[in-house]
Amino acid sequence: MNRFFLQIFYLLLSVLIFPSAGLGADSVEILENGTPEQKIEMIYNMGYARSKRGFWYFVKYLDYLPNGNESPDSIKMREASAEALGRIEYEPAVKYLIARYEKETQIKVKIKIIFALSFYRDEKSFPVIKNALSSKDPDLRFEALITASKYENPEFKSFLETGYSESKDIPARCASAYGLYMLDKEKQYLDFIISGLKERSPEARYWAAHYLRLIGEVSVMPHIINALKVENKYWVRNELELAAYSLRDKEREIEESERNTRFDFLVN
């Protein structure tokens, strides 16, 4: 099949299969004919927009390796494509992500693939995630801990326990503690994450705030408020504020539910 028919093929797939999604016809044109830099930027944009219109292009560029030669652009293209395939949360993406991981040689791309798989919780991805959890690369292991913790599946419990007890990296231990808490609801794991709010490392404080937001226990609100009073890193403050807003919404829901329960009791 020559280049002209390939262009028509990918264009038709994008327009006919996902006609209502996407950022417009120009986005497909860029994915087809743009420079590598333009394509990479568009892939990220469409991923954040959760646009499935570019799905087949994301799949195509997940294997991007022009003439078999690696380059900074080829790595960035595969990174962007992997991330987009995760963010669009379209189940058919899983098999392509798994297939690429198994033959990928670049750690940066593998990290993005593991990140992408965190959106799916698909059992078919278990072997790939376990492989990453056993990697000698600390960044890949960390990303795998984050993904495994989100799966909330006993299949990863031993890996999370190892990450919690043996890792010297506080963000990695927070990720492990989050996964273990969601499985067992043991208070020691929640307490450890709370203690992360007082760590000297802003990255550790960020991840502690992040996981407290995901856990959603309203009892931790005082710890979030106290952390906000002294936090001086804007990006950590932002995560703390998101946690505070989320927990406040949860408090309102609980208060409203209690009011409705009392009202129903009085009426009946």
ZIPE-V820719 format. One record per pair of residues at least 6 apart in sequence whose C-alpha atoms are under 8 Angstrom apart, sorted by the first residue. I is the first residue (numbers start at 1). GAP is how many residues later the second one is. Records with the same first field share a line. If there is no record, write none. Layout:
I: GAP, GAP
//
This chain:
7: 25
10: 46, 47
11: 17, 21
13: 43
14: 14, 39, 40, 41, 42, 43
15: 38
17: 36
18: 34, 35
19: 34
20: 33
21: 30, 31, 32
22: 24, 27, 28, 29, 30, 31, 32
23: 23, 28
27: 15
28: 25, 26
30: 8, 9, 12
31: 7, 8, 11, 12, 23, 26
32: 7
36: 37, 41
37: 36
39: 38
40: 36, 37, 40, 41
43: 11, 15, 37, 38, 41
44: 36, 37, 39, 40
46: 6, 8, 38
47: 36, 37, 38, 39, 40, 41
48: 36, 39, 40
49: 39
50: 34, 37, 38, 39
51: 37
52: 36, 38
55: 30
58: 23, 24, 26, 27
59: 22, 26, 34, 37
61: 16, 17, 20
62: 15, 16, 17, 19, 20, 38
63: 15, 37
64: 10, 11, 13, 14
65: 9
66: 8
75: 31, 33, 34
76: 33
78: 31
79: 29, 30, 33, 34
80: 32
82: 15, 27, 30, 31, 34
83: 29, 30, 32, 33
84: 32
85: 8, 12, 31
86: 7, 27, 29, 30, 31, 32, 33, 34
87: 29, 32
89: 30, 31
91: 29
94: 23, 26, 28, 31
97: 16, 19, 20
98: 15, 27, 30
101: 9, 12, 27
102: 26
104: 6
107: 30, 33
110: 30
111: 28, 29, 32, 33
114: 15, 18, 29, 30, 33
115: 28, 29, 32
117: 8, 30
118: 28, 29, 30, 32, 33
121: 29, 30
129: 15, 18, 19
130: 14, 26
132: 8, 9, 12
133: 7, 8, 9, 11, 12, 26
134: 7
135: 6
142: 30
145: 14, 15, 18, 27, 30, 31
146: 26, 29, 30
148: 8, 12, 31
149: 7, 11, 26, 27, 29, 30, 31
150: 29
151: 28
152: 27, 30, 31
153: 30
154: 29
157: 22, 23
160: 16, 17, 19, 20
161: 15, 19
163: 9, 10, 13
164: 8, 9, 10, 12, 13
165: 8
167: 6
170: 26, 34
171: 32, 33, 36, 37
174: 18, 19, 22, 30, 33, 34, 37
175: 32, 36
177: 12, 13, 15, 16
178: 11, 12, 15, 33, 37
180: 6, 9
181: 6, 8, 9
182: 33
193: 15, 18, 19
194: 14, 15, 18, 26, 29
195: 13
196: 8, 9, 11, 12
197: 7, 8, 9, 11, 12, 26, 27, 30
198: 7, 29
199: 6
202: 31, 34
203: 33
205: 31
206: 29, 30, 33, 34
209: 15, 27, 30, 31, 34
210: 29, 30, 33
212: 8, 31
213: 29, 30, 31, 33, 34
216: 30, 31, 34
217: 30
218: 29, 30, 32, 33
221: 23, 26
224: 16, 19, 20
225: 19
227: 13
228: 9, 12, 13
231: 6
//
